[in-house]
């Protein structure tokens, strides 16, 4: 992954988080440290999901040859790791 792709993928989430924290959350602001920590935990879990999915992808290369294999791959190779990490 190039540095530019990493910056471009993180920048929108960072801009939205700052805008919500500064302009929308006026009355009961959360502590800045907790907001920043939560953001970086989300970034870390997204990277972990990426590496898990890449590992599954490299060990299951024939997923495009059959519709049932494609369905199974999209379920256990993409959905399960992402949803478990969100949990």
N, C-alpha and C positions, 0 to 999 in steps of 0.2 A: 504494500500500500504506500503510495507516495505521500509526501508531507502535505502537498496541496490538497489531495483528496481527504486527508484526515482533518485538515483545517476547515475545508468546505463542509464536511459532514457534521462537525461539532458547532460551527459558527451559528447556524439558525437556532439551535436549541439554546445556546448561550444568550443570544439576543432576546429570544422570547422570555427566558428566565429573568433576565435583567429588567426587561420592560414590565413584566408582571410584578416583580418585586418592588420596583420603584414607583410605577404609576397606578397599578390596580390595587395592590395591597396597602391601603393607606392607614387603616385604623388599627388593625391587630397584626403588626408585622412579626414574622417569625425571625428568630435569631439568625443573623447573617451566616454564622459558622455552620449551623445546621443545614441551611439552604445550599451552601457551597459543598458541604460534605455529601449531601444527598445527590447533588448533581454529579459529582465525580464517582460516587458509587454506581450510579446509572451508566456512566460512561464505561467504567470498568466491567460491569456486567454485560454491556453490549459487546465489548471486545471479547469477553469470555464466550459469549454466544457465537460470535463470528468464528473463533477458533474451534469450538465444538462442531459447528456446522461444516467447517472445512475438513475436519478430521473425518466426519461421517461421509462427506462427499468423496473424499479420496478412497475410502474403503467400500464405497458402493457406487462404482463408476457406471454401471449399466442401467441406471434408473430410467433413462429415456427410451429404452427398447420396448417397453410394455406399459400399457396404461395403468395396470394394477401396481407395477413396481414404482411408477411415477407417483401414484397416490400414496403408497406406503412410504416412499421417501419424503414426500411433502409433509406427511404426518409425523413420522418419527425422526426425520432428519432435520426438519426445520421447526415445526410447531412445538413439539415436546420440549426441546432444549430452551427455546425462547420463553415459553410460558412457565417452565419450572424456574428459570432464572428470574423472571418477573415476580414470582411468588416469594 
